[in-house]
Amino acid sequence: MDKVQLSKVGAALARAVNAGAIMRMARSSGFCQRMRSVTPQELAVAVIAAMATQSTETIADVQRTFNALNGRTMAYKPFHKSLAKPAFPEFMRLIVGHLLDELVIEALRPMHGSALSLFDDILLHDGSSFAVHDALAHVFPGRHTTISPAAVEVHSTMSLFGDQPLVLAIGPDTDAERQYLPKPEALQRQLIIGDRGYQDVDYCRAVAASGGYVLIRHQTQVNPVVLRCWQDGVLMPMHAGHRLKRVMRRCRGKTVDLDVQWQGVGRANRPDTRLRVVMHWNARRKDYMVLVTNLARDLFPPGHVYQLYRLRWQVELLFKEWKSYCNLHAFGTTKAPIAQGLMWAALAACIIKRFMAKATQTVFDVGEISTRKTVMTVGHHLYQLFAAVLAHRTVRTILLELLRHLSTQALRAHPVRDRKSGRLSLGILAVTAER
């Protein structure tokens, strides 16, 4: 056991749930202007605990957790009134941002000499939507109005090396997804990977101009001019000057790597945009996956580009954890502040659980810890930890027992497979106690 790392983990957790810090966020959000019988720390920690430690379906479940953790007998109506404050979601949003700042541990890093050493980080961007109460359609309009008049989408920019979200946002399902992309100027020496909902040639150009890297899947309808074309590694001069769709038909069934240009003429005086397109043939579906990037061909051949894009699956696993093990779902409430505030609480619960997985890796010399197993099994220990925090007791012993439990019960099931064909196969190492 690494006692130094254990102390660092304990200090980070103490800062994350510090009563003074939470009070400042309560005041800045307008949730609380003066101290009351129920403190912001008591409320926030209990609400997060309800999401992190049990299956929570109703506001009454949250109320019971609050009373149990704080030794209170608050009735349902005043508790509901506290959550219905217009400032409640902003208060919880600030807490989520605070947790993301404080609970930071490096989980993965590129191997020495790996092409991935080019990046300070790899960012995975996507969103996940779900329906909420129909009465909230005026606040959260859904795209599929017949089936789900009201729906939200949670947008995440996730750090691969940190194995944790960096930025989170909640918006109506009808919002344009691209507006939630990170600013290009913030992506120097970083690679951002996105799905088809985020295709934007101008965005790709702006990221490249800022010293960053993009790998974004595009629709097969894109049709730039081909400048150079390699088919299965062989330069094919006859395709130069033709449109991408024509080349796609001629090379059907082959892996194709191209330099292309989107012409700025007729596009509001925008400049020409030159990028690289990798077309990966899907033999099962009999069609192409079109990946647009500015990664150098000599460092990242087509097969490597495709494997890099597959890393995007890590953000899908994050969404699965939110919904299956952290209670990110629609609650039976017509109050928008309550619905949104509880969503932020669910996200906070997942941040804390993932932090515990990474903390275990750095404290105990046992190898890589599964975040999925962690979020499934750590509820009982987290409840004890939250209770100790609210009772102002020392948490070191409870924290150590929690991490020791994960070190035996949450190990990744197939570490050898991960190194051969999983996320570690691209030249990535898990940061564990022995490294």
N, C-alpha and C positions, 0 to 999 in steps of 0.2 A: 504493500500500500504506500502511495506517495502522500505523505502528510502535508507537504507544501501545497500540492494541488488541492488537497481536501480543504485546506485553509482558504485558498483562493476561491473555491467553489462556494464555501460558506459565506465569505465576504460578499461575493456577487449576489447571492440569494438575499443576504441581509439588506443590501442596497436596493434590491428589486422590490421588496415588500416594506421598506422603511416607512414608518407612520408619518414622519415629517414630509417626505417626498410625496406621498399620496395625498396628504392634506394640501400641499401646494398645487397639485393637479386639480383637486376638487375646487379650490378657490379660483384658479385661472380659468377653469371651464364654466364657472358660475353654478356648479352643483352645490357648493356649500360655502357660505360666506362667514360663518362663525361655528365654533365648536358646539355640537349638540350631544345629547345623551348617546346617540349612535355615531361613532366616528366614521369618517370616510374609509379608514383602513379596515375597520370591522366589516363594513358593508362590502367593499371591493373584494377583500380576501375571501369572504364567505360566498359571494356570487361566483367567483372563479373556482372555488373549491367545489361548489355544486356541479360545475361543468366538468371538473377534472377527476372527480372521485366516484361518480355514480351515474346511472342513467337518469337524466333529468328531463321530464316531459312537460311539467307544468310550473307555473310561478309558485304554486304551493310547495313544490319540491325544493325550490330555491329558498323559500321562507323557512322551511323546516331545517335545512342545512344551516342557515344563518342563526337560528335559535339554538341549535345544538352546539355549534362552534363557539358562540359567544355567551352561552348560559343565560339566554334571555327567553322571554315569553311574548315577544312582539306579535300582535294579532295580524291577520292577513291584510286587513284594509290599510293600516298605516304603512305596512311594508310595501304593498302595491303602490301606494301614493309616492313613496320614495323613489321607486323605479320608474314611475311615470313622469318624473320631472323632465322638462325639455332638455336640460343639460346632462342627463344621465348618459346618453350615448357618447357625447364628447368627452366626458369624464373617463369612460371606459376606453375610448380610443386613445386618449393620452396615456393611460396605463399600459396599453399594448405597446405604444411607441417606447415608453420607459423600459419595459421588459426587453424589447428588442435591442435597446442600447446597452443594458446591463448584463443580460444573460448571453454573452458571446464567448464561444469556445471554438477553436478551429477543429473541425471534424475530419476533413480530407485535405490533402495537399498533393501537388504533382510530384512525381518522382524526379530525381536529379537527372537532367539530360532529356526529359520528356518534352515533346513539342508543346504540351500544355503549360510548361513553365513560361511560355510567352504571356500568359494571362495572370493578372493579379487575382482574378476571380472569374467564375463562370456563372452567369445569371440565367435563371430559368423563369420565364414570364408566362403566366396563363391566368385564367379565371374559372370559377366554378359557381354555378347558379342553382337556386332552388326556390320553390314556391313558398309564399307566406300567406297570411290570412287575406282573403279577397277584399276585405274592407280597407286594406292598406294600398289599394291600387293607385290612389291619388298621390301617394308618396313613392311607392316602388312599382311603377307600371311594368308589366311583364311583356315579353315579346310575343308569347303565344296566348293572346287574350281570351280565346275560347276555352282553353284548358286551364291556364293559370293567369288570371287577370292581374295578379300581383306576384312579383318575383324579384329577388335580389341577386346580384352577382358579386362575389368576393374576388378581388383581383390581388394577385401575389407576385412580387418579384423576389425570387428565392435564390439564396447563395448556395451553390453546390459545395464549395469548400467549407462553408459554415453549416451546411445541412439544416438551414433555418431561414425563414423569410427575412428579408431586409426591409421591405415596405409592404403594407397591407392597406387595402381600401375597400369600402363597401359602397355600392351604388345600385341604382335601379338596373334591372336586367336589360332595359332598352338603351342604356348608355353605350356609346361607341367604345369598343374595347381599346382602340389605339390611343385614346387620350390618357390611359393609365400606364402606358409604356414609360420607362425611365427616360429622363432627358438625355439626348445624345452627348452633351458636353460633360455629363457625369460618368461616361463609360470609357474613359481613357484606359487602355491596357486591360479591358474587360471584354469578355465574349457574352453576348446576349442571345439566347436561343428562344424562339417563339413559334407558335403554331400558325395556321393559315389565317386565323382571325386578326393577326397583327401584321399581315403583309402590307408593306408601304415602301415603295422604292425610294421616295424622298427621305424617309427615316433612315433607311440603310445607308444612303449617301451621306447623311448628316453624321451618323455614328462613325463611319469610316473617316470623314474629315476631322473628327474630334479625336482620332487616335484609338478608336475602339473597334470591335469586331462584331459582326452579326452572322447569325445562321437562322434564317426564318423560312419556314415552309410557305410556298405560294401556291395559288390555284393554278391548274394546268392551262387556264385561259390566258395567262400572261403571254405576251407575244413580242419581245424585243428583237432587235436585229443581232444575228450571230456574227461575231468578229472572228473567233477561232473555235474549232471543235475537235475534241479528242473522243474517239469511240473505242472503249476498252483499252485505253492507253495509247492509241495510234492516232496521230494528227490526220484529220480529214479535210484538206483544203477545199474540196468541192462544196462544203456546206457554208463557207464564209459568205456573208452578204445576204443570206436568206433569213426569213423569219423563223422564230423558235418553233412554232407549230408545225411548219413544214419539215424541219429537221427532226422533230419528235416523231412524225409519221414515218420518215425514211429510216430512222434508227430504231424503230420499235423493237423492244425486247433486249436492247443493249444498254449498258451503262454509258452515259454520255456526260462529258465534262466540257463546259463551254465558257468562253468570255463573250459577254453580250453588252449591248448598249440600248438603253431606253432614250429615245431622242426627245429633247426638250421642246422642239418646235410644236406650237399649239398647246403647250402645257403651262400657260400663264407665265411665259418667259423663264421657266425653270431651266437650269442647265442640263446638258446631256449627263446621263448616269451610266457609268461602266461598272459592272459587277460580274461575279462568277456565278454560274448556274450549274448545279450538279443534278442530273436526272437519274434517279435510282429506280430501276425496273422492279415492280412488284409482280412476281410470277404468279402468285395466287390470285390477285385481283386483276391481273392483265392490264395494268396501267402504270403510269409514272408517278413517283414522288418527286416534286420539283423543289429543290433547296437552293435558296439564294444566299450568297455569302461573299465576304471579301477576304477569306482565309487564303493564305498563300498555297499554291498548288504543290510546291516542292515539299512543304511541311505537312500538308493535309491532303493526301490523295483522296479520290472519290469514296473509297471504302471507309476511310477514316472520318470523312465528313458525315457519312450516314451514321456511323457509330456514335459520333458526337451528338447528332440530333436525337438519338435514342436516349440520351441522358435526360431529355425533357420529361421522361416518364417519372422522374423523381418528384416533380411537382404534382403529378397526378396521385402519387402515393401520399403526399402531404394532404391533398384534398380528401382522400379516403380516411385518413386519420381524423381530420376535422369532423367529418360527418358520422363516422362509425364509433369513435371513442372519445370525442370531446363535445358532443351534444350541439354541433352546429346544424340546426334545423329550424323549422317554423314552430313557434310557440303559439298556443291558442289565445292570442291577444290581438285586439284591434288598436292598441296603443303603439304608435310608431316608435317613441322613445324606448319603451320596454323591449320591443322586438329587436331593435338595432343594438341597444345596450347589451342584451344577452348574447347577440352574435359576437360582439367584441369580447365578451367574457369567455366564450367558447374558444376564440382564437388565442386569448391569453393562456387558457388552460393547456392548449397544445404547445405553446412556446415553452412553458415551464416543464412539461413532460419531456419534450425533445432535449431541453437543456440537461435534464437528469440523465438521459441516455449518453450524451457526450461527456458529461462530468464523470460518469462511471468509467468510460474509456481512459480518461486521463488519471484517475485515482488508482484503479486496479489493473494489474498486468494480466488481462484476460483476453485481449483482442477486441474486435469490433462488436458493438452492442446494437441490436435491432431496435429502431425507433418504434416499429409496429408492436413488438413484444412489450416495449416499455410502456407505451400508452395504454396497452391492454391490461397490464398487471400491476401498475404502480399506485393504483387508486387508494388502497388502504394505508400505505405508508405516507402518501401525500396528505391524507386527511389528518394523520397524527402530526405531520409537519406544520400544516396550517393551524391546527389547534394550539401547538406550542408557540407559534408566532403571535397569535392573538392573545395568548395568556402571558406573553412576555417572558417565556421560559427559554433556556438555552437549547438551541436546536442541533448542536453538533452531533450528539449521540444519535438522535433520530435520523439526521441526514446520513450519517455513516451506515446505519442499518438499512436505510433505503438503497443506498448505492451498493452495499454488499448484497442485498437481495437481487438487484438487477445484474450484478456481476456473475450470478449463477443461473438466473432464470430468464435473462433476456439476450443471451448471446445469439449472434446471427447463425442461422442454421446451416448455411452452405458457404463458408468462407473460401474454400478452394474453388467452387464454381464462380464466386464473385470475382476472383482474380483471373479466371480463364475467360469468362464470357459476360460477367456483370459489369457494374460501373467501375470496378477497379482494373478492368482489362485494358483501359486506354492510357495507362501510365499514371494512375492515381493511387496514393497510399492512404490508408486510414490512420489518423493520428491517435495513437494509443499510448499507454503509460510507458512502454518500452521505447517509444520514439520521442 
